[in-house]
Amino acid sequence: MNLKRQQHPREALDRLVIERLLQEDMSDYNLAELGRLLIRYEGFPGAEGIKTQLANILERWGLTETELFERTRAIHAKGGIYKVGSNKREDWT
């Protein structure tokens, strides 16, 4: 089955986040952002460049996807990573 390649509606904004992640070090917030984007683009028919960049960030930080999600589950269990009223708003759409 040949799936039509699509452009994700959030791709332009996500590229800005990815550029920041490529420049910054690993932090709880950046781990959460990377996990969020990996979930967003998993199985999406297109955005190969974004998927490649996300994989590169994982490799640069020395993590597997499984390790990333273990860490982000712990981060989210503590809560407050996307605090209401901060400059960083939650974005799962």
Secondary structure, DSSP 4 states (H G I P E B T S, - for coil): --PPPB--TTHHHHHHHHHHHHHSPP-HHHHHHHHHHHHHHTT-SB-HHHHHHHHHHHHHTT--HHHHHHHHHHHHHH--TT-TTSSS-----
